[in-house]
Amino acid sequence: MTDFNELVKIRRSHRKFTDEEISPEHVQSILRAALMSPTSKSQRAWQFVVVDDKTDIEKLADAKDLGSQFMKGAPLAIVVLGDPQKNDCWVEDGSIAAVSMQYQAEELGLGSCWVQMRGRGLADGTPADEVIRGVLDIPANLNTLCIIAVGHKADERKPQNEDNLKWENVHAEKY
């Protein structure tokens, strides 16, 4: 197990992946991290769709115009969903679960990248959520927050440089 201080330093977004599939055990560990993440009022109202079909991942990558094409090279995509009628904190809860998955992926030696979908779409005005709903048959009551692309790293990223931390953005007691 990686020390958490080290884990937060080395976890970086990866957008290049090898063709190697993700083992079922690794997928389960990543989902376990999401399912154990804290939620508002312990509602655990999020939903996750695990996609490893190459054609479907390519369709998901085309759900918005910018910033998602790299997903076509990912062997795994996990769609993070929430029901705004059931939980007004669905965005926050889904975000916590998504980041938990990313840290777990890193701890397993895998790369990941958050792909924002909420509030994004195509130039013709089609929301990304609508495209994703059509690809994966998602019920109308659920909204897409993001997709976490996961794969074996095909690139190297330097760890976070602690000298660049924005400590000036931290305020004690009052702004």
Backbone as JSON, one array per atom type, in Angstrom:
{
  "sequence": "MTDFNELVKIRRSHRKFTDEEISPEHVQSILRAALMSPTSKSQRAWQFVVVDDKTDIEKLADAKDLGSQFMKGAPLAIVVLGDPQKNDCWVEDGSIAAVSMQYQAEELGLGSCWVQMRGRGLADGTPADEVIRGVLDIPANLNTLCIIAVGHKADERKPQNEDNLKWENVHAEKY",
  "N": [[0.85, -1.18, 0.0], [0.51, 2.2, -0.81], [1.82, 5.05, 0.83], [-0.33, 7.64, 1.88], [0.43, 10.35, 1.7], [2.4, 10.22, -0.23], [0.92, 9.16, -2.32], [-0.92, 11.25, -3.02], [0.88, 12.98, -4.05], [1.97, 11.71, -6.3], [-0.2, 11.06, -7.91], [-1.44, 11.83, -10.97], [-3.15, 13.2, -13.81], [-3.71, 11.02, -16.49], [-3.69, 10.61, -19.94], [-3.0, 8.92, -21.89], [-2.92, 5.59, -22.74], [-2.0, 2.1, -22.51], [-2.82, -0.81, -24.52], [-3.51, -2.84, -22.85], [-5.82, -4.72, -20.99], [-7.87, -4.01, -18.09], [-7.69, -5.75, -15.1], [-10.3, -7.84, -13.73], [-10.22, -7.86, -10.92], [-8.9, -5.48, -10.31], [-10.74, -3.64, -11.35], [-12.87, -4.14, -9.63], [-11.72, -3.31, -7.19], [-11.42, -0.57, -7.67], [-14.09, 0.22, -7.99], [-15.02, -0.48, -5.47], [-13.75, 1.43, -3.9], [-15.17, 3.68, -4.72], [-17.77, 3.0, -3.88], [-17.43, 3.01, -1.16], [-17.02, 5.59, -0.55], [-17.57, 8.73, 1.17], [-20.86, 10.16, 1.59], [-23.52, 12.59, 1.3], [-25.66, 12.59, 4.02], [-25.39, 9.87, 4.12], [-26.6, 8.71, 1.9], [-25.81, 7.48, -0.45], [-26.5, 7.74, -3.17], [-25.5, 7.7, -5.7], [-24.78, 6.33, -8.97], [-23.04, 3.97, -11.0], [-21.69, 3.27, -14.15], [-19.98, 0.8, -15.7], [-17.84, 0.61, -18.36], [-16.4, -1.27, -20.84], [-16.44, -1.89, -23.43], [-15.1, -1.25, -26.52], [-16.29, 0.13, -28.69], [-18.46, 1.43, -27.48], [-17.06, 3.06, -25.67], [-15.78, 4.74, -27.46], [-18.01, 6.08, -28.53], [-18.87, 7.4, -26.22], [-16.72, 9.12, -25.89], [-17.21, 10.87, -27.92], [-19.26, 12.41, -26.99], [-19.02, 15.02, -26.31], [-17.56, 18.04, -27.6], [-14.92, 18.91, -27.0], [-11.94, 17.87, -25.26], [-12.29, 15.14, -24.67], [-11.6, 13.2, -26.47], [-9.34, 11.61, -26.1], [-10.21, 9.49, -24.6], [-10.85, 7.44, -26.28], [-8.7, 5.78, -26.41], [-8.67, 4.47, -24.02], [-8.98, 1.56, -22.02], [-11.01, 1.24, -20.21], [-13.91, 2.8, -18.97], [-15.61, 4.65, -16.55], [-18.71, 5.69, -15.82], [-20.09, 8.27, -14.0], [-22.95, 8.83, -12.2], [-25.88, 10.61, -11.04], [-28.88, 11.28, -9.14], [-30.66, 14.07, -9.24], [-33.17, 14.64, -8.1], [-33.4, 12.93, -5.99], [-31.27, 13.49, -4.36], [-29.87, 16.43, -3.38], [-27.21, 16.9, -3.24], [-25.9, 15.53, -5.22], [-23.9, 16.12, -7.1], [-21.65, 16.77, -5.55], [-21.38, 14.38, -4.05], [-20.96, 12.52, -6.11], [-18.59, 13.54, -7.11], [-16.78, 13.12, -5.01], [-16.78, 10.32, -4.98], [-15.74, 9.84, -7.53], [-13.14, 10.92, -7.39], [-12.15, 9.28, -5.38], [-12.07, 6.87, -6.78], [-10.05, 7.52, -8.59], [-7.77, 7.86, -6.97], [-7.59, 5.24, -5.98], [-7.11, 3.85, -8.36], [-4.59, 4.88, -9.01], [-3.11, 3.91, -6.82], [-3.09, 1.27, -7.48], [-1.36, 1.31, -9.54], [-2.32, 2.18, -11.93], [-3.36, 4.49, -14.52], [-5.47, 7.4, -14.68], [-8.13, 9.63, -15.68], [-10.24, 12.36, -15.14], [-13.14, 13.11, -16.9], [-14.99, 15.7, -17.64], [-18.47, 15.94, -17.9], [-20.96, 16.93, -17.13], [-22.86, 19.72, -17.89], [-21.61, 20.04, -20.32], [-21.27, 19.6, -23.91], [-22.21, 19.18, -27.36], [-21.41, 21.12, -30.32], [-23.75, 21.64, -31.7], [-25.57, 22.04, -29.75], [-26.51, 19.82, -28.42], [-26.71, 18.23, -25.35], [-24.04, 16.62, -23.54], [-24.87, 14.75, -21.7], [-27.25, 13.8, -22.8], [-26.34, 12.41, -25.06], [-24.78, 10.41, -23.84], [-26.73, 9.13, -22.32], [-28.23, 7.96, -24.36], [-26.36, 6.16, -25.48], [-25.86, 4.35, -23.39], [-28.32, 3.6, -22.34], [-29.4, 4.96, -20.09], [-31.54, 5.74, -17.39], [-34.03, 8.37, -17.37], [-34.13, 9.87, -15.0], [-31.59, 10.08, -14.01], [-28.53, 11.9, -14.01], [-25.51, 12.65, -15.77], [-22.4, 13.12, -14.32], [-19.55, 12.88, -14.69], [-16.97, 11.1, -16.5], [-14.73, 8.61, -15.68], [-11.8, 7.84, -17.07], [-9.8, 4.99, -17.37], [-6.73, 3.21, -17.32], [-3.77, 1.28, -18.16], [-0.82, 3.01, -17.74], [0.62, 4.82, -20.41], [2.42, 6.74, -20.54], [4.72, 8.86, -18.76], [4.46, 10.82, -15.88], [5.64, 13.55, -14.05], [5.91, 13.71, -10.48], [3.8, 15.8, -8.37], [5.08, 19.04, -7.8], [6.08, 20.16, -4.85], [7.01, 22.67, -4.28], [5.49, 24.32, -5.81], [3.03, 24.54, -4.67], [0.11, 26.32, -3.83], [0.12, 27.93, -1.3], [-0.61, 30.44, -0.57], [-3.25, 30.59, -1.08], [-4.53, 29.57, 1.04], [-6.19, 30.32, 4.0], [-6.2, 31.4, 7.35], [-8.63, 31.18, 9.74], [-9.85, 33.81, 9.1], [-10.47, 35.48, 6.01]],
  "CA": [[0.0, 0.0, 0.0], [1.24, 3.45, -0.9], [1.56, 6.06, 1.83], [-1.25, 8.61, 1.29], [1.17, 11.56, 1.35], [3.07, 9.93, -1.51], [-0.13, 8.94, -3.32], [-1.43, 12.53, -3.52], [1.96, 13.63, -4.78], [2.24, 11.05, -7.58], [-1.4, 10.93, -8.76], [-1.58, 12.84, -12.02], [-4.06, 12.76, -14.87], [-3.08, 10.35, -17.64], [-4.57, 10.58, -21.11], [-2.44, 7.94, -22.83], [-2.98, 4.28, -22.12], [-1.64, 0.95, -23.33], [-3.99, -1.61, -24.91], [-3.73, -3.88, -21.86], [-7.09, -4.63, -20.27], [-7.83, -3.88, -16.64], [-8.16, -7.01, -14.52], [-11.56, -7.73, -12.97], [-9.91, -7.56, -9.53], [-8.6, -4.05, -10.25], [-12.01, -2.93, -11.55], [-13.62, -4.27, -8.38], [-11.08, -2.45, -6.18], [-11.73, 0.81, -8.02], [-15.5, 0.43, -7.66], [-15.12, -0.57, -4.01], [-13.37, 2.75, -3.38], [-16.3, 4.58, -4.97], [-18.9, 2.6, -3.05], [-17.12, 3.3, 0.24], [-16.79, 7.03, -0.38], [-18.6, 9.41, 1.97], [-21.94, 10.84, 0.87], [-24.44, 13.39, 2.1], [-26.67, 11.84, 4.76], [-25.14, 8.44, 3.82], [-27.62, 8.27, 0.94], [-25.19, 6.65, -1.48], [-27.47, 7.83, -4.26], [-24.86, 7.68, -7.0], [-24.81, 5.11, -9.78], [-21.85, 3.89, -11.83], [-21.79, 2.36, -15.29], [-18.64, 0.37, -16.09], [-17.85, 0.37, -19.8], [-15.13, -1.73, -21.39], [-16.64, -2.12, -24.85], [-14.36, -0.23, -27.26], [-17.22, 0.92, -29.5], [-19.21, 2.31, -26.58], [-16.14, 4.07, -25.15], [-15.6, 5.72, -28.55], [-19.23, 6.89, -28.58], [-18.84, 8.28, -25.05], [-15.7, 10.15, -26.16], [-17.81, 11.81, -28.86], [-20.43, 13.05, -26.36], [-18.77, 16.47, -26.26], [-16.63, 18.43, -28.66], [-13.54, 19.13, -26.57], [-11.39, 17.31, -24.03], [-12.68, 13.77, -24.37], [-11.19, 12.27, -27.53], [-8.32, 10.69, -25.6], [-10.87, 8.33, -24.02], [-10.91, 6.36, -27.27], [-7.58, 4.89, -26.15], [-8.79, 3.9, -22.67], [-9.66, 0.26, -22.01], [-12.11, 1.24, -19.25], [-14.54, 4.09, -18.64], [-16.63, 4.51, -15.51], [-19.61, 6.83, -15.88], [-20.58, 8.62, -12.66], [-24.31, 9.35, -12.35], [-26.61, 10.97, -9.83], [-30.29, 11.64, -9.29], [-30.86, 15.35, -8.55], [-34.42, 14.65, -7.35], [-33.22, 12.11, -4.8], [-30.21, 14.03, -3.52], [-29.41, 17.73, -3.89], [-25.74, 16.9, -3.2], [-25.45, 14.49, -6.14], [-22.64, 16.53, -7.74], [-20.59, 16.62, -4.55], [-21.2, 12.96, -3.74], [-20.35, 11.88, -7.28], [-17.21, 14.03, -7.2], [-16.0, 12.41, -4.0], [-16.63, 8.94, -5.46], [-14.85, 9.85, -8.7], [-11.76, 11.13, -6.93], [-11.77, 8.06, -4.67], [-11.69, 5.9, -7.8], [-8.77, 7.91, -9.18], [-6.7, 7.51, -6.03], [-7.46, 3.79, -5.95], [-6.45, 3.45, -9.6], [-3.17, 5.22, -8.87], [-2.51, 2.99, -5.86], [-2.94, 0.01, -8.2], [-0.4, 1.5, -10.62], [-3.05, 2.53, -13.15], [-3.59, 5.89, -14.78], [-6.88, 7.77, -14.84], [-8.4, 11.04, -15.94], [-11.63, 12.82, -15.02], [-13.66, 13.73, -18.11], [-16.19, 16.45, -17.25], [-19.59, 15.81, -18.83], [-22.07, 17.79, -16.68], [-22.78, 21.07, -18.43], [-20.87, 20.05, -21.57], [-22.03, 19.04, -25.01], [-21.77, 19.33, -28.74], [-21.59, 22.46, -30.9], [-25.14, 21.82, -32.14], [-26.41, 22.25, -28.57], [-26.87, 18.56, -27.78], [-25.96, 18.02, -24.11], [-23.29, 15.36, -23.43], [-25.72, 13.85, -20.93], [-28.22, 13.19, -23.72], [-25.6, 11.45, -25.87], [-24.4, 9.3, -22.96], [-27.99, 8.45, -21.99], [-28.58, 7.14, -25.52], [-25.38, 5.08, -25.66], [-25.87, 3.38, -22.28], [-29.69, 3.37, -21.88], [-29.5, 5.49, -18.73], [-32.88, 6.26, -17.1], [-34.19, 9.83, -17.46], [-33.98, 10.55, -13.71], [-30.17, 10.16, -13.68], [-27.69, 12.83, -14.78], [-24.1, 12.3, -15.82], [-21.44, 14.08, -13.79], [-18.26, 12.75, -15.37], [-16.52, 9.76, -16.83], [-13.35, 8.38, -15.29], [-11.08, 6.96, -17.99], [-8.8, 4.24, -16.62], [-5.92, 2.3, -18.11], [-2.36, 1.16, -17.83], [-0.17, 4.24, -18.2], [1.51, 4.76, -21.58], [3.29, 7.9, -20.43], [5.18, 9.13, -17.4], [4.22, 12.18, -15.39], [6.41, 13.88, -12.86], [5.07, 13.97, -9.3], [3.53, 17.2, -8.05], [6.2, 19.77, -7.23], [5.56, 20.81, -3.65], [7.4, 24.08, -4.3], [4.48, 25.06, -6.56], [1.75, 24.56, -3.96], [-0.42, 27.68, -3.66], [-0.18, 28.15, 0.1], [-1.22, 31.76, -0.43], [-4.69, 30.4, -1.22], [-5.02, 29.05, 2.32], [-6.38, 31.41, 4.95], [-6.48, 30.92, 8.71], [-9.74, 31.79, 10.47], [-10.54, 34.83, 8.29], [-9.82, 35.72, 4.73]],
  "C": [[0.89, 1.24, 0.0], [0.84, 4.39, 0.24], [0.71, 7.16, 1.19], [-0.54, 9.9, 0.89], [1.88, 11.4, 0.01], [2.04, 9.8, -2.63], [-0.65, 10.26, -3.89], [-0.37, 13.28, -4.31], [2.13, 13.02, -6.19], [1.01, 10.93, -8.48], [-1.51, 12.11, -9.7], [-2.57, 12.31, -13.04], [-3.25, 12.17, -16.02], [-4.12, 10.26, -18.76], [-4.06, 9.64, -22.19], [-2.34, 6.61, -22.1], [-2.49, 3.2, -23.08], [-2.93, 0.21, -23.69], [-4.34, -2.68, -23.88], [-5.05, -3.65, -21.11], [-6.86, -4.49, -18.77], [-8.39, -5.17, -16.05], [-9.47, -6.8, -13.77], [-11.32, -7.38, -11.5], [-9.61, -6.07, -9.35], [-9.88, -3.22, -10.42], [-12.83, -2.98, -10.26], [-13.04, -3.38, -7.29], [-11.41, -0.98, -6.41], [-13.19, 1.13, -7.65], [-15.75, 0.37, -6.16], [-14.79, 0.78, -3.38], [-14.51, 3.75, -3.57], [-17.46, 4.28, -4.03], [-18.68, 2.87, -1.57], [-16.92, 4.79, 0.49], [-17.91, 7.68, 0.43], [-19.63, 10.12, 1.09], [-22.8, 11.64, 1.85], [-25.51, 12.5, 2.71], [-26.56, 10.32, 4.53], [-26.15, 7.87, 2.83], [-27.07, 7.34, -0.13], [-26.09, 6.57, -2.72], [-26.82, 7.83, -5.64], [-25.06, 6.34, -7.68], [-23.56, 5.14, -10.64], [-22.1, 2.9, -12.96], [-20.36, 2.07, -15.74], [-18.69, -0.04, -17.55], [-16.46, -0.08, -20.23], [-15.25, -2.09, -22.87], [-16.05, -0.95, -25.63], [-15.29, 0.69, -28.05], [-17.99, 1.9, -28.62], [-18.31, 3.4, -26.0], [-15.91, 5.15, -26.22], [-16.81, 6.63, -28.67], [-19.29, 7.86, -27.4], [-17.85, 9.42, -25.25], [-16.25, 11.22, -27.09], [-19.01, 12.55, -28.29], [-20.25, 14.55, -26.19], [-17.66, 16.77, -27.25], [-15.17, 18.49, -28.22], [-13.18, 18.35, -25.31], [-11.75, 15.88, -23.72], [-12.19, 12.75, -25.39], [-10.16, 11.25, -27.07], [-8.93, 9.42, -25.03], [-10.93, 7.16, -24.99], [-9.77, 5.37, -27.1], [-7.63, 4.22, -24.79], [-9.49, 2.54, -22.74], [-10.87, 0.21, -21.07], [-12.61, 2.67, -19.03], [-15.62, 3.83, -17.6], [-17.44, 5.8, -15.48], [-20.2, 7.04, -14.48], [-21.9, 9.37, -12.82], [-24.89, 9.73, -11.0], [-28.03, 11.36, -10.15], [-30.55, 12.93, -8.52], [-32.16, 15.44, -7.75], [-34.3, 13.89, -6.02], [-32.23, 12.74, -3.83], [-29.7, 15.34, -4.11], [-27.88, 17.85, -3.86], [-25.16, 15.86, -4.17], [-24.12, 14.84, -6.81], [-21.47, 16.33, -6.78], [-20.32, 15.16, -4.25], [-20.53, 12.22, -4.89], [-18.9, 12.29, -7.44], [-16.31, 13.3, -6.22], [-15.75, 10.98, -4.46], [-15.65, 8.87, -6.63], [-13.39, 10.01, -8.29], [-11.27, 9.91, -6.15], [-11.34, 6.98, -5.66], [-10.32, 6.23, -8.39], [-7.6, 7.6, -8.25], [-6.5, 6.0, -5.95], [-6.75, 3.29, -7.21], [-4.95, 3.72, -9.51], [-2.47, 4.24, -7.93], [-2.27, 1.62, -6.49], [-1.93, 0.11, -9.34], [-1.04, 1.85, -11.95], [-3.15, 4.04, -13.3], [-5.08, 6.15, -14.92], [-6.97, 9.25, -15.17], [-9.9, 11.29, -15.83], [-12.0, 13.48, -16.35], [-14.99, 14.39, -17.73], [-17.27, 16.29, -18.32], [-20.77, 16.71, -18.43], [-21.85, 19.19, -17.22], [-22.0, 21.17, -19.74], [-21.73, 19.45, -22.67], [-21.39, 19.29, -26.35], [-22.09, 20.73, -29.26], [-23.03, 22.71, -31.34], [-26.11, 22.0, -30.98], [-26.85, 20.98, -27.86], [-26.05, 18.38, -26.51], [-25.24, 16.66, -24.12], [-24.13, 14.31, -22.72], [-26.7, 13.1, -21.83], [-27.55, 12.12, -24.58], [-25.29, 10.2, -25.04], [-25.63, 8.47, -22.6], [-28.39, 7.5, -23.13], [-27.65, 5.96, -25.72], [-25.58, 3.98, -24.63], [-27.26, 3.09, -21.71], [-29.9, 3.8, -20.43], [-30.91, 6.06, -18.51], [-32.89, 7.79, -17.05], [-33.95, 10.54, -16.13], [-32.5, 10.73, -13.31], [-29.44, 11.13, -14.6], [-26.24, 12.38, -14.7], [-23.27, 13.44, -15.25], [-20.16, 14.05, -14.61], [-18.06, 11.31, -15.79], [-15.07, 9.69, -16.37], [-12.76, 7.38, -16.28], [-9.95, 6.3, -17.21], [-8.04, 3.33, -17.56], [-4.51, 2.18, -17.57], [-1.64, 2.34, -18.49], [0.76, 3.99, -19.4], [2.45, 5.96, -21.59], [3.73, 8.04, -18.97], [4.9, 10.58, -17.08], [5.07, 12.39, -14.15], [5.46, 14.07, -11.69], [4.82, 15.47, -9.14], [4.78, 17.82, -7.43], [5.67, 20.56, -6.04], [5.97, 22.28, -3.57], [6.36, 24.95, -5.0], [3.11, 25.09, -5.87], [1.36, 26.01, -3.66], [-0.84, 27.92, -2.21], [-0.81, 29.52, 0.34], [-2.74, 31.71, -0.6], [-5.33, 29.83, 0.03], [-5.06, 30.18, 3.33], [-6.75, 30.82, 6.31], [-7.55, 31.8, 9.37], [-10.52, 32.84, 9.69], [-9.77, 35.0, 7.0], [-8.84, 36.85, 4.89]]
}
